[in-house]
Amino acid sequence: MKEKVRIEDLLTIAFCGIMALLTVSHREKIPNWVIHTFIDLLTALIGFLIPWITASKKDSFSFHLRHWYVIIVVPLNFMNLKGVIHGINPNNYDPLLIHIDHMLFGVNPTQWLQKWINPWLTEYLQWAYMSYFFIPIILGLTLYKKKNYRGFRISTTIILIAFYLSYLGYLVVPAIGPRFTLPHDIPLKGVFLTDQLKALLNFLEPTPHDCFPSGHTAVAMVCLFLASRFSKRLYWIYLVLVSGLILSTVYHRYHYVIDIIAGILLALISWWAGNALFSWWERGTTDHGE
C-alpha cells in the first residue's frame, strides 16, 4: 500500500514552490538562478514522489526515509538561499533593527555585553550556539526510538514551519547582524575551540542575510515546547541548552535582541499553526504514519 501525502510533504513542496517562483521572477538579479531554481524544483519533486515510492512497512529503509527526508532537505533549502535573498530584496534592514534595539534598551546590547566577556563564558556560549544543529535531531531520535511516530510527525510539522517561516522572514527583512555592522572593542576569544567553531559555523551557514527573525531561537524554542510535551527528561536538558543558546545569539553578536523577540513570536506561531495544521490534515486522511 502506498502512503498518502502528508502535511510535512506539503510544507516542503509549498516552500520550494514559493522559492522557485520568486527566484524565476527575480532572475535578472540572482546569479546562477537556473541552479537555484533547479534545486527548488528537484526538492519539490521529491516531496511529490516520496509518498508513492515508499512502502509503509515499518522495518524497511523506505519507512525511515519517509519520516526523515523532510528534515534532510532543510539544510539544502537553507544553503540554496545564498545569493537569492539579496536578489529578491536588495534592501538591508540592519539600521532599523539597531534603532529598535537602542530604542528598547537605550544601548546596543552586543556592545553593552562586552563588560561581561570572559573566555570561559565565550567558549561555553559558542558550544551552546552550536547545539542548535543537534537539538531537533536528538528530539526526533528520542521519539523515533520510542516508536512514537505520530509524535515525531507532529514535531516535524511544527519544526518545519519554524524553519520555513524564518527563511521567508529573511526575504522580507534582510539583515547581516551586529558582528558586521557595529564596532566592538573586545574580541570574543574562547579557551579551546571557539575560533574553530566559528569557522565551521561560517561554512555551515553561508547565507549572510539571515538575522531576522532568529531561526535559532524559533527552532530551539519549539523543540523545548515539544520536549515538555513528549519527554520531560529531555525538557530539562533542553531548558539549559536553549537558555544558553538564546543568550549566545546576542553575546556572540550573531543577532540583535529584536531578532530574538521575533524568533520567540515565530516559535509561538509555529506551535499553534503546526498543531492546528496537523490535526486538520489528519482528520481528512486514514494514514497516520503509525
Phi and psi in degrees as a GROMACS rama.xvg file:
@    title "Ramachandran Plot"
@    xaxis  label "Phi"
@    yaxis  label "Psi"
@TYPE xy
-86.3495  145.774  LYS-2
-83.7391  151.301  GLU-3
-75.5614  161.39  LYS-4
-65.4657  137.441  VAL-5
-105.043  165.346  ARG-6
-64.0014  -31.623  ILE-7
-62.7435  -40.4826  GLU-8
-61.5057  -45.1129  ASP-9
-64.2586  -37.6351  LEU-10
-62.6055  -43.0647  LEU-11
-64.0411  -47.2403  THR-12
-62.5157  -43.4002  ILE-13
-63.1341  -46.1422  ALA-14
-62.6474  -47.1831  PHE-15
-64.2911  -36.8327  CYS-16
-64.7866  -43.51  GLY-17
-60.9812  -45.3624  ILE-18
-65.8837  -37.8064  MET-19
-63.1789  -44.3341  ALA-20
-63.8812  -43.8263  LEU-21
-65.6554  -39.4668  LEU-22
-65.1307  -45.6614  THR-23
-64.2475  -39.9818  VAL-24
-71.6547  -18.2329  SER-25
-117.814  27.5553  HIS-26
-61.2784  -28.3311  ARG-27
-65.2619  -23.6728  GLU-28
-106.02  1.24553  LYS-29
-115.819  112.549  ILE-30
-61.8543  142.035  PRO-31
56.25  38.4748  ASN-32
-62.608  -28.8841  TRP-33
-64.4699  -42.1848  VAL-34
-65.4487  -45.2368  ILE-35
-59.7969  -43.9017  HIS-36
-66.2134  -40.0109  THR-37
-60.0438  -44.0489  PHE-38
-63.0829  -43.3415  ILE-39
-60.4772  -47.2741  ASP-40
-68.9225  -36.1623  LEU-41
-64.474  -43.2978  LEU-42
-65.3437  -40.511  THR-43
-62.9855  -39.4669  ALA-44
-63.3461  -39.6479  LEU-45
-59.019  -42.4362  ILE-46
-61.6053  -32.7694  GLY-47
-73.3131  -39.889  PHE-48
-82.7854  -35.055  LEU-49
-51.563  -45.3043  ILE-50
-58.7119  -25.0551  PRO-51
-99.8217  -15.3204  TRP-52
-109.01  -2.15793  ILE-53
-107.404  140.543  THR-54
-88.8795  161.601  ALA-55
-93.3533  5.55027  SER-56
-66.6943  128.026  LYS-57
-74.4624  -20.1249  LYS-58
-100.196  13.3744  ASP-59
-97.3843  157.028  SER-60
-59.2596  -37.9456  PHE-61
-61.6496  -37.2111  SER-62
-62.0854  -44.7923  PHE-63
-69.3148  -40.7245  HIS-64
-60.535  -38.4619  LEU-65
-56.8923  -38.6353  ARG-66
-82.1196  -35.7354  HIS-67
-97.4013  -18.1142  TRP-68
-61.7147  -33.1128  TYR-69
-65.7131  -27.2207  VAL-70
-79.8037  -39.0438  ILE-71
-60.7216  -34.9947  ILE-72
-81.9765  -9.60917  VAL-73
-60.2264  -49.53  VAL-74
-60.0254  -35.8813  PRO-75
-62.3169  -43.8796  LEU-76
-65.1611  -35.3757  ASN-77
-68.0512  -47.7748  PHE-78
-60.5166  -30.7351  MET-79
-72.2199  -9.6284  ASN-80
-76.0265  -18.444  LEU-81
-60.7745  124.68  LYS-82
86.0746  -17.816  GLY-83
-84.9847  -42.1459  VAL-84
-56.8807  -50.9292  ILE-85
-66.98  -30.0384  HIS-86
-70.148  -36.2334  GLY-87
-77.7946  -42.0717  ILE-88
-135.944  97.3135  ASN-89
-76.3645  -1.73047  PRO-90
-72.9498  159.302  ASN-91
-129.188  121.588  ASN-92
-102.436  15.8857  TYR-93
-57.6814  -44.3622  ASP-94
-57.2242  -38.6151  PRO-95
-66.7737  -43.4977  LEU-96
-66.6361  -38.631  LEU-97
-62.343  -42.742  ILE-98
-62.367  -42.7217  HIS-99
-64.011  -45.1994  ILE-100
-59.0175  -45.3978  ASP-101
-66.9036  -35.4638  HIS-102
-66.8655  -36.843  MET-103
-75.2503  -38.179  LEU-104
-117.292  -11.6611  PHE-105
78.5015  -2.61308  GLY-106
-143.954  169.39  VAL-107
-88.4054  112.695  ASN-108
-54.765  -39.6052  PRO-109
-66.7881  -32.3063  THR-110
-74.4712  -40.0783  GLN-111
-62.5687  -36.016  TRP-112
-69.8355  -9.54101  LEU-113
-60.4989  -27.3292  GLN-114
-67.0501  -17.0979  LYS-115
-104.424  4.87476  TRP-116
-65.0728  131.123  ILE-117
-145.355  137.106  ASN-118
-55.9186  -40.0137  PRO-119
-69.514  -39.9237  TRP-120
-66.7329  -39.4955  LEU-121
-59.7567  -44.6448  THR-122
-63.1468  -49.0358  GLU-123
-60.31  -45.3732  TYR-124
-71.4382  -27.4648  LEU-125
-68.0258  -39.9244  GLN-126
-64.9274  -39.3883  TRP-127
-61.8759  -40.2378  ALA-128
-63.6889  -38.9135  TYR-129
-70.6411  -20.3115  MET-130
-62.8409  -17.4589  SER-131
-52.7606  -35.6438  TYR-132
-72.6073  -20.3626  PHE-133
-105.12  -23.4127  PHE-134
-57.517  -49.5023  ILE-135
-65.932  -37.7311  PRO-136
-66.4839  -43.8573  ILE-137
-63.8453  -39.9079  ILE-138
-60.6176  -46.5474  LEU-139
-62.654  -43.638  GLY-140
-64.6092  -36.6742  LEU-141
-62.103  -46.6073  THR-142
-68.1332  -36.8811  LEU-143
-66.9041  -41.2337  TYR-144
-62.0854  -34.8198  LYS-145
-79.7537  -1.50522  LYS-146
59.0099  28.7672  LYS-147
-88.8626  72.6376  ASN-148
-70.0476  -31.8095  TYR-149
-66.7416  -44.132  ARG-150
-61.7361  -37.8838  GLY-151
-60.9086  -43.8316  PHE-152
-70.6818  -38.695  ARG-153
-60.9182  -45.7629  ILE-154
-61.8758  -44.0143  SER-155
-60.1111  -43.2916  THR-156
-59.8432  -47.8593  THR-157
-65.6251  -42.8063  ILE-158
-66.0597  -40.9665  ILE-159
-60.9009  -41.3702  LEU-160
-61.7352  -42.545  ILE-161
-62.413  -44.8232  ALA-162
-60.5103  -54.9251  PHE-163
-72.8133  -32.4285  TYR-164
-68.2656  -35.8711  LEU-165
-65.9355  -39.5422  SER-166
-62.9535  -41.6965  TYR-167
-66.81  -32.2138  LEU-168
-62.4636  -34.1534  GLY-169
-62.7088  -30.9733  TYR-170
-72.228  -33.5578  LEU-171
-79.8632  -41.1986  VAL-172
-128.941  74.3068  VAL-173
-67.5952  134.596  PRO-174
-157.04  150.163  ALA-175
-104.238  -15.3667  ILE-176
102.124  160.722  GLY-177
-68.2347  -21.8523  PRO-178
-66.0641  -20.7233  ARG-179
-103.705  -19.7438  PHE-180
-110.254  -22.2405  THR-181
-113.645  142.126  LEU-182
-75.5797  137.419  PRO-183
-129.82  130.982  HIS-184
-82.7688  -27.1844  ASP-185
-111.84  120.701  ILE-186
-71.9018  154.212  PRO-187
-93.2866  95.0697  LEU-188
-108.972  128.178  LYS-189
-94.5058  -158.675  GLY-190
-106.844  -42.3627  VAL-191
-118.692  -70.807  PHE-192
-123.476  17.8766  LEU-193
-57.188  -47.6242  THR-194
-63.7635  -41.1678  ASP-195
-66.3806  -38.4259  GLN-196
-67.1194  -38.2542  LEU-197
-63.8443  -41.2924  LYS-198
-64.1513  -41.4368  ALA-199
-63.0696  -40.3037  LEU-200
-64.3504  -40.3228  LEU-201
-62.4868  -31.3534  ASN-202
-74.7851  -41.5728  PHE-203
-74.4301  -26.4391  LEU-204
-124.237  75.7526  GLU-205
-80.1541  -5.2263  PRO-206
-80.7726  112.152  THR-207
-76.5308  -33.5346  PRO-208
-93.3134  61.1452  HIS-209
-130.023  43.1192  ASP-210
-96.1069  -41.597  CYS-211
-115.925  122.844  PHE-212
-78.8998  171.87  PRO-213
-75.3907  104.104  SER-214
-65.4452  -33.5657  GLY-215
-57.4664  -46.212  HIS-216
-65.7635  -47.1539  THR-217
-60.9895  -49.7001  ALA-218
-67.4556  -43.046  VAL-219
-63.1795  -39.2613  ALA-220
-67.0033  -42.9735  MET-221
-67.5019  -32.7033  VAL-222
-65.9348  -36.3495  CYS-223
-64.2995  -44.844  LEU-224
-59.4311  -44.0712  PHE-225
-67.6213  -36.8416  LEU-226
-64.3015  -37.8812  ALA-227
-64.9641  -24.8482  SER-228
-86.4953  -37.99  ARG-229
-112.185  -20.3665  PHE-230
-153.803  98.4431  SER-231
-63.5032  -37.0241  LYS-232
-63.0509  -45.0341  ARG-233
-66.5191  -31.5066  LEU-234
-58.7853  -45.4117  TYR-235
-67.9655  -34.5499  TRP-236
-66.7824  -44.5495  ILE-237
-67.0787  -31.1826  TYR-238
-59.3911  -40.9914  LEU-239
-70.8136  -46.669  VAL-240
-63.0543  -46.9328  LEU-241
-68.6666  -36.9096  VAL-242
-60.4137  -45.9447  SER-243
-65.2027  -38.5272  GLY-244
-62.2937  -46.1598  LEU-245
-64.2826  -42.7156  ILE-246
-61.9357  -39.1696  LEU-247
-65.2618  -29.1052  SER-248
-61.6296  -33.505  THR-249
-91.5496  -42.6697  VAL-250
-56.802  -43.9735  TYR-251
-87.7973  7.43698  HIS-252
69.2323  23.9173  ARG-253
-79.9532  -29.0474  TYR-254
-138.943  155.079  HIS-255
-82.885  160.348  TYR-256
-65.4723  -33.9251  VAL-257
-62.9579  -28.7765  ILE-258
-62.1213  -39.9704  ASP-259
-68.293  -43.6461  ILE-260
-59.2037  -44.4994  ILE-261
-64.7431  -36.2229  ALA-262
-64.944  -39.6853  GLY-263
-65.5778  -42.8935  ILE-264
-61.3904  -41.2919  LEU-265
-63.479  -37.5986  LEU-266
-61.4249  -42.7531  ALA-267
-65.4244  -41.6927  LEU-268
-63.878  -43.4301  ILE-269
-64.1769  -39.535  SER-270
-61.6584  -48.1905  TRP-271
-66.473  -48.8292  TRP-272
-66.014  -40.2496  ALA-273
-64.2037  -46.5715  GLY-274
-62.8636  -43.0975  ASN-275
-66.4698  -45.4229  ALA-276
-64.9697  -42.3816  LEU-277
-62.5189  -47.2184  PHE-278
-62.5247  -43.3182  SER-279
-63.0596  -44.5866  TRP-280
-67.7853  -41.939  TRP-281
-67.2034  -28.8633  GLU-282
-63.8114  -23.7969  ARG-283
-96.2955  3.03599  GLY-284
-130.845  164.659  THR-285
-104.283  -10.7779  THR-286
-95.6389  115.477  ASP-287
-104.96  3.9121  HIS-288
69.5877  23.5779  GLY-289
